[in-house]
Amino acid sequence: MNTHSIPSNRLASLDILRGFDLFMLVFFQPVFVAFARHWKDVPVFSFLLHQLEHVKWEGFSAWDLVMPLFLFMVGAAMPFSFEKYRANPDKRAIYKKITKRFVILFILGAVVQGDLLSLDPMQIRIYTNTLQAIAVGYVISAVLLLHLSRKGQVVATLLLLTGYWALLTFLGDFTPDGNFAEAVDRAVLGRVRDGVTYAEDGSWSFSDNYRYTWVLTSMVFGVTTMLGAFAGQIMQNGKDKRKNSQLLFTIGGVLLVSAWLLSFQTPIIKKIWSASMTLWSGGLCFLLMALFYYIVDYKGWSKRLNWLKIYGMNSIVAYTLGMVINFRSAAHSLLWGLEKYTGDYYSAVLTFANFLILFLILQLMYKLRVFVKI
């Protein structure tokens, strides 16, 4: 854990965009959904509720961008933190850091979503969470950034994307049961895959409802993280921020067009992170990065957005506490008297209070300059 002042040369747009992503995940979405479900028959709320849930298979919603944006932002920060290690032939120090971060993220992912705290080997799931996808994408990107030239990084990223596309195209189809990434997960993870259910006699089976893939999909976790790294390399050259923002916008548009063209052959499917989805989400991430970079770092219009740093500069704490710790009991202890006045809305009030408590914790950490880094 580090306690320090905010570095003056820190790229503010990175922290603010990361904070925006975390705010959507651990405040806005759960609170909005808790209230808006009471008004789901109103067209505007019905549309927004649809955008704030994952698409079942083919297609893409706003909520499907949250996880890719996490990986993209990790990549965007890497050129800044890795710059001093690239020219050093002795890379033991950076690889020690990479290994430590990978292990911690993987363990935290198991705590958040892998039932590690159940202390029951039959319940623990090995590879099933965004933090673990970040860990894998981070390692892949780290190796490419440390050992390849800029051109080599682009080529390697294209090979990862093309290789994943080819494996899914020629060794299966794009249905929930027929895709190759699903087959690899079942073969490699087996009973420790998320979605596995156990019968009383000890036999187990794969759930028909769980369709997220991880093992083979790690290839494109690396691609998404590298797309963020390419954005970071553009922003690292701070001489002409206006030109940088234009380039980010342009790349985002090119990726979206490429994704749309590829989608005629490879559907956009977030659960298996299809190649077209990788390009589509990457394009949207580039556009968001361009927008925040233009507003915050070029125009300097960050005053009304700085509060997002409360989330962005303690992202691991925000995510882990938001996913693991339930503050509803504390909220209920204080607010139970409101139940008779709020009726069906009382659950939504508790949801709001739960994430407000988390916000206040993060705000206190920010004021005290306590930033938890891995």
N, C-alpha and C positions, 0 to 999 in steps of 0.2 A: 504494500500500500504506500502511495506517495502523497505527501502533503506539501504543496508548494503553490506558488503563484502561477498564473496562466502565462506561458511564454508569449512574448510580444510578437514573435514571428510565426505564430501558429496560424494556419489557414482557417479563418473563422467559418467559412462556408461548410467545411467538412464537419465541424462540431455541430453546427446548426442543422444541417441536413440529417446527420445521424440522430440528433435530438428529435427532429420531426418524425423520423421513422419510429423511434422509441415511443414518442408521445402518442402516435396513432395506435401502437400495439398495447401499451400499458396505461392508457387513459381514454382516449377518444372512442376507439372502437367498442370496448366493453361497456362503457357508460352510455354511449349513443344507442347501441343495440338494446341495452336494458330498458331504456325509456321508449325508443321508437317501436319496439315490438308491440306496444299497445296501440300504435297508430299505423300498423302495417297495411291497412286497407286504403290509406291515403296514398295516391300514386307516387308522390315525391319520396315519401318514406319507404315505400316498397322498393323503389329503384335504389335508394341509398343502402337499404338493408342487403339487397342483392350484391351491391358492389363491396360490401363489407363482410362477405363470406367467400370461401374458396369455391371455385368452379368444380363440379363433380368430376369432370374428365376433360373433354375438349373445350377450349375457350380460355378467356382470361378476364379476371375482374381486378379492380383496384387492390383488393386485399391480397391477391396473388403476387403483388409486387413487393410486399413487405420483406419477405425472406431474401429474394435476389438483391434488394437494395442493401440489406445488411452485408452480404458478401461483397458487393460492389464498393461499399464504403470502406471495408477493411482493405481492399485492394488499393483504393484511392490514397490511403494514408501510407502505404508501404514504400513508395519511392522516396518519401521524405525521411522515414526512419531507417531505410536501408542504404542511403546514399554513402554514408561514411564507411560502410563495410565492403562496398563493391571493389574498391581498389586495393584492399588489404588482402594479401595472399593467404594469411592465416585467418580462417573463418570459423575457428573453434568457438569463439565468443558468441557470434551471431547464431551458430547452430545450436549452442546451448540454450540461447534465448528462444529459438524456434521450437525446440523440443519441449521446453518448459511450458510454453504457451499452448502447444498442441495437447499436451497431457492434461493441463488444467481445464481447457475448453472441453475436452472429451469427457472429463469427470463431471464438470458442471452440466453438460448436456445430459448425462445419465441421471444426475440429480433432478433436473428439470422435468425430463420426459421419459427417462429410462427406468423409472421405479427403483433406482439405486437405494433410496432411503427405506424401501420396504424390507431390506435385509433378507430377502427371500430369493435364492438363486432361481427359482421357478418363475419369478415375476420380472427379473431384471432384463432389460432390453439393451443391446449393445450400441447400436448405431441408428438413431431415430430422431435427432433433434437438430435445430438450426445451428446451435453452437458447435456441434460436431461437424456439420457441413462447412462452417466457417474454418474450423481447425484444419480440415483436409484441404480446402481451397487455399488457405494461408500457406500451408507447407508446399503445395504445388507451385504457387506463385513465388514463394521465397526462393526456391531452387532456380526457377527461370530468371528471376531478377538478379540473383547473385552471380550466375554463371553464363548468361547469354547476353549478346548485344541486343540493342533495341530491335533490329531486324530479326534476330534469332528468336526473341520473345514473341514477336508477331507470328512467325512461322510455326513455332511450337504450339501457340494457342490455336491457330488454324488447324493443326494436325490433331489436337485434342478434340476440337469440335467436329471435324470431318470424320475422325475415327469413331466417335460416339454415334454420329449420324449413320455411318455405314453399318455398325454393329446392330443398331435398332432396325435399320432398313432391310438388311439382308438376312438377319438371323431371327426374324419374327415379324410381328405386325405392330400396329399402334392401338390394339385393344387392351383392356385391363388384364385379360388372362394371357394374351399372346405376345406381349412385348418382351424383348430379351432382357431388359433391365430387371423386370419382375422375376424372371427365371434365375438370374444371377443372385438376386437377393435371397430367394428361397433356398438356393443351393449352398450359398456361403454362410448366411446367418442362421438358417434353419430355425430351431426352436427359440433362439434369442432374438428373432425378428419381431418388431412391433406388430401387433394384430394377431399374434398366435394365441389360441385359446386351449385350455387344458380340460379334459374330461375327468370325472371322478376316478376312473381306472388308471389315470396317469398318461393316457394317450393325448396327443396334441394335433392341432390342425391349423392351417392358415385361414385367416378371416377373409371372407369375400368383400368386406367393406374397407379393408386397409389396402391402399394402392400406391402409397409413396415408396419410392425406390432410393437406394443410398449407395450401394457398393460400386456398381458400374457408373452410376450417375456422378460419382466423385470426379470423373473426367470433366464434366461440364460445371461442377462447382468450381473447379480450377479455372475454367474459361471465364465464368462470371467474375471471379476475383481478379483475373488478369485484365478484364475490360475496365474494372475500376482502377487497376494499376496504370493502364494506358491514360486514363483520364487524369490520374495523379501526376504523371509525367508531363502532361500538357500544362497543368496548373503550376507545376514546379518551376517552369519557365515564366517568371512573373513580370517580365519586361513589358509585355503588351497584353494586359488583362482583357481588353476588349476583343482583341484578336483571338485570345484563348477561348473566351466564351463563345465566339462565333464558330470556332473549330469544334468545340464540344457539341453545340447545337447541330452542326452539319453531320458529325459522326452519328449522333443520335438518330437523325433523319434517315441516314443511309442504312443503319441497322434495322430500323423499322420497315423500310421498303424491302430489304433483304429477307426479313422474317416473313413478311406478307407473301412474297414470291415463293419462298420455301414451304409455306404452309399449305400450298396446293398439293404437295407431295408428303410433307411431314406435318401433321396437325400440331397446333400449339397446345401442349399438354403440360401443365405445371407439375403434376404429381410425378411424372417420370423425367421432368426437366428436358423435354425434347429439344432438338437443335433449333427449331423455329422459335420455341419458347425462350431459349437462351438468348437468341438474337433480339426477340421482341422485348423481353424484360431488360436486356442490356441497352437497347435503344431508349427505353423510357428512363432508365437510370441516368444515361448520358444527358437527356433533356432536363431532368430534375437537377442534376449536378450543374449543368450550364446555367439554369435559371438562378439557383442559389449563389453560384459563383459570380454571376453578373450583378445580382442585387446586393450581395454582401461584400464581396472582395473588390469588385470594380466600382460600383456606385457608392458603396459605403452606407447603404440603407439598412443597417442591421439593428438599429436601436430597438425596434419593436419585435425583433426576432431573437434577441439575445437570451431571453428566458428559456429558449429551447436547449441552450447549453447545459441547463440543469440536468437534462436527460442525456444529452450528447457526450458530456465529459465524464459521465459515470454510467456508460451504456451497459457494462457487464452487471453492475449492481442493479440498475433499473430493470434489466431483463430477468435476472435471476430472482430478485425479490418479487417482481410482478408475476412470475410464473409459479413460484414455490410458496411464498408466504401469503396466507389469507388473513387480512386485517378486518374481515367482516365481523368477527366475534367482538373485537374491541369496539367497532362502530356500533354494533347492536347493544353493547353494554351501556353506551352513552345515549343512543337514539331510540331505544325501544318504545319510549313514550309516544313517538310519532306514528307508530304502526296503526293505531286506531283512526288517525287522521288521513293517512296516505293510502290505506287499503292495498290494492294490488300494486301500487307504485312503491311500496315499502322495500321490496327486494331491489328495485332500481336505485333507491336512495342509499341502501347499504353498498351497492356496487360503486356508486359515486364516492361514498365515504372511504371505501377500501382503497381506491386509487388516489384519492386526495391525500390520505395518510402517506402513501408511497411518495407522492409529489413533495410533501412537506419534509420527509426524510432526505430526499435528494436535494431539496433546496437548502436544508441545513448543511449538508455536506459541501455543497457548492460555496456557501458563504464562508465556511471554515476552511475552504481550499483543500478539502480532502477528496482526492481522486484515486480510485482504485484501478491500478493498471496491472496487466498480466505480462 
